[in-house]
């Protein structure tokens, strides 16, 4: 069974030792814009969101967990069902998560434990509930 389509890389995360310094670098040196979408602090560079996570806020261990270091690929809401069935058919364990009222994602790991995300955007909260609710997703109250 071939994989459904993707729109491309939607965002990725960088762990930074100094958030203001990193943000200044991306904005002043590379011409990025400060991310205004809410969620983690970050920038938008060449149309791609880069989430910036301060290293001192992501854990006590030597490396932040895979839930922070990740790559997110965009998919259309119309392809959500096909992706869910495809992941199941391949034996991939995943979970459905929300990131605000109109964002959702399928979260899973590759064979080496790298965190991957298939991110979806919705026009309305009802569209989000309709698309993801039939697969067991329940709003968490922080929506």
Steps between C-alpha positions, in 0.01 A plus 500: 500500500664829394515790745249783453633840389678766703520874449863524612685589816259701718733589788791372700639561847838623617626477857680823584731595786395867472154572357538877445840452334367228269192701409716808424725288278212364294329840475799734460741278308269279294198730462245283681186643656397442861241222512157644580296176490517432871651192655874472557713807430657492160542655159377457146780471245426456130144401587612231747434521874796428727396444862768606749506313832731624779723211608457586868121460472482162326642265759781410735669234286782552253261499203145629488237238430384406151171684553697824475745411224281421205416563139142566399370438151179661381210289382152601390205421722357307205797263524473446877293180472733357237805578715344343809417183310844496337682532833283225649560272201876547545483421872604852602384604846377859498286737697270781397565834667364851477701819506233765536152533366587450134816291499539128540769241440584134475808440716730199471864396498728362235693176571778695677260689724497831313170676554298570186180694462241520224343841558155608388325837505123535523267784408275453805498309830210297361710392202777397739258296714341338194835402346678378814210405726406196296844359582465540875640849549333692780563872560720544806351818642803708399358535151 
